[in-house]
Amino acid sequence: MQSARTLKHHAGLVDRMATVQGVDLEEKMMEGLLTPGALGDAVLACTGCANPGDCEHWLDARPDSGTAPDYCRNVDLFADLKAGRSA
Protein backbone atom coordinates (compact mmCIF):
# COMPACT_ATOMS: atom_id res chain seq x y z
CA MET A 1 0.00 0.00 0.00
CA GLN A 2 1.19 3.47 -0.88
CA SER A 3 1.80 6.04 1.83
CA ALA A 4 -0.55 9.00 2.13
CA ARG A 5 2.32 11.29 1.16
CA THR A 6 2.99 9.32 -2.03
CA LEU A 7 -0.69 9.26 -2.97
CA LYS A 8 -1.03 12.99 -2.37
CA HIS A 9 2.07 13.71 -4.46
CA HIS A 10 0.83 11.63 -7.38
CA ALA A 11 -2.70 13.03 -7.08
CA GLY A 12 -1.12 16.43 -7.59
CA LEU A 13 0.79 15.18 -10.63
CA VAL A 14 -2.39 13.71 -12.13
CA ASP A 15 -4.24 16.98 -11.57
CA ARG A 16 -1.42 19.06 -13.07
CA MET A 17 -1.09 16.77 -16.08
CA ALA A 18 -4.85 16.85 -16.65
CA THR A 19 -4.82 20.64 -16.48
CA VAL A 20 -2.03 20.80 -19.07
CA GLN A 21 -4.15 18.54 -21.26
CA GLY A 22 -7.05 20.98 -20.94
CA VAL A 23 -9.02 18.64 -18.71
CA ASP A 24 -10.70 19.87 -15.53
CA LEU A 25 -11.08 16.69 -13.48
CA GLU A 26 -13.65 18.20 -11.12
CA GLU A 27 -15.77 19.33 -14.06
CA LYS A 28 -15.53 15.89 -15.67
CA MET A 29 -16.72 14.32 -12.42
CA MET A 30 -19.69 16.70 -12.27
CA GLU A 31 -20.48 15.83 -15.91
CA GLY A 32 -20.49 12.14 -14.97
CA LEU A 33 -17.59 11.30 -17.28
CA LEU A 34 -15.17 10.49 -14.47
CA THR A 35 -16.00 8.48 -11.37
CA PRO A 36 -14.15 8.78 -8.07
CA GLY A 37 -12.97 5.20 -8.60
CA ALA A 38 -11.54 5.99 -12.03
CA LEU A 39 -9.74 9.01 -10.61
CA GLY A 40 -8.33 6.83 -7.83
CA ASP A 41 -7.18 4.32 -10.43
CA ALA A 42 -5.43 7.14 -12.32
CA VAL A 43 -3.58 8.18 -9.18
CA LEU A 44 -2.58 4.57 -8.48
CA ALA A 45 -1.38 4.18 -12.07
CA CYS A 46 0.70 7.31 -11.59
CA THR A 47 2.31 5.87 -8.47
CA GLY A 48 3.67 3.05 -10.64
CA CYS A 49 5.43 5.45 -12.96
CA ALA A 50 9.20 5.10 -13.16
CA ASN A 51 9.57 8.78 -14.12
CA PRO A 52 7.76 10.98 -11.57
CA GLY A 53 10.73 13.35 -11.38
CA ASP A 54 10.82 13.61 -15.17
CA CYS A 55 7.09 14.29 -15.11
CA GLU A 56 7.55 17.15 -12.67
CA HIS A 57 10.28 18.68 -14.84
CA TRP A 58 8.14 18.22 -17.95
CA LEU A 59 5.19 19.92 -16.28
CA ASP A 60 7.36 22.81 -15.10
CA ALA A 61 8.82 23.30 -18.58
CA ARG A 62 5.59 22.88 -20.58
CA PRO A 63 2.73 24.30 -18.56
CA ASP A 64 0.43 24.61 -21.58
CA SER A 65 1.66 22.21 -24.26
CA GLY A 66 -1.52 20.15 -24.47
CA THR A 67 0.27 16.86 -25.17
CA ALA A 68 1.27 14.43 -22.43
CA PRO A 69 4.63 12.67 -22.62
CA ASP A 70 4.53 9.16 -24.06
CA TYR A 71 5.43 7.59 -20.72
CA CYS A 72 2.38 9.04 -18.93
CA ARG A 73 0.27 6.15 -17.69
CA ASN A 74 -2.88 8.25 -17.93
CA VAL A 75 -2.48 9.70 -21.42
CA ASP A 76 -5.44 7.68 -22.76
CA LEU A 77 -7.64 8.72 -19.84
CA PHE A 78 -6.91 12.39 -20.47
CA ALA A 79 -7.54 12.01 -24.21
CA ASP A 80 -10.88 10.31 -23.55
CA LEU A 81 -11.99 12.94 -21.08
CA LYS A 82 -10.90 15.77 -23.36
CA ALA A 83 -12.96 14.20 -26.16
CA GLY A 84 -16.00 13.93 -23.87
CA ARG A 85 -15.82 10.17 -23.48
CA SER A 86 -16.35 8.43 -20.16
CA ALA A 87 -13.40 7.05 -18.27
N, C-alpha and C positions, 0 to 999 in steps of 0.2 A: 504494500500500500504506500502511496505517495504521501509525503508530509504536507501539512497544510501550507507551508511556505512554498514548496514546489508547485502545488496546485494553483496557488494564488499567482505566482510568477508566470506560469504558463497560461492561466486565464487572461492575464494582462497581454501576453503575446498574441493570443488568439484574437482578443478584442482589437488590438492595434493592427494586426494583419487584416482583419475584416474591414476596419475603417479605411485602410489604404486601398482595399479592393472596392471601396464604395458601398460597403454593406454595413448597415446599422443593425447589429444583432438584436437589440431591444425591439426595434421596429419590426423585424422579421418574426420575432416571437409574438408580438401583438397581432400581426397579420396571420398567424397560425402556420407559417412556413417553417418555423424552427421550434422544436419542443425543448423543454429543459433537459431532457435526457440526451437529445442529439447534441446540445451545446456541451453537456458534460462529457460526451464521447469525444467531441472535438478537443476539449482540454486534455483528456487522457491521451488522445493520439499525439498531441503536442508534447506531452511529457516523454514520449518515446523517441522524440527527435534527437538525432545525434549532433545537430547543429544549432542549439538554442542561442549560443553566443553569436554565431554568424547571422542568425535571424535578427537579433537585436541590432547588429551593425547595419544590416540591410535596411531595416525599418528606419534607423536614424538617418541613413544616407538617401533614402527614397521615400519620403513621407507621402508622396502623392503619385506614385508611378502607375498604380492600377493593375499591375501584374505581379502575382506572387512568385517567389523563386520556385524552381522545379522541385526542390527537396521538401517543400511545405507539405505536411501530411494532410492539410485541410484545403488544399487548392480546389479540389472538386466541390467540396461543400460550399466554399465561397462563390464559385462560378454558378452553382445551382441557385443559391440564394439571390445572387445578383440578377439572374435570369427570371426570378419569380417562381422557381420550382421549389417544392418542399424538400426538406433535408431528411 
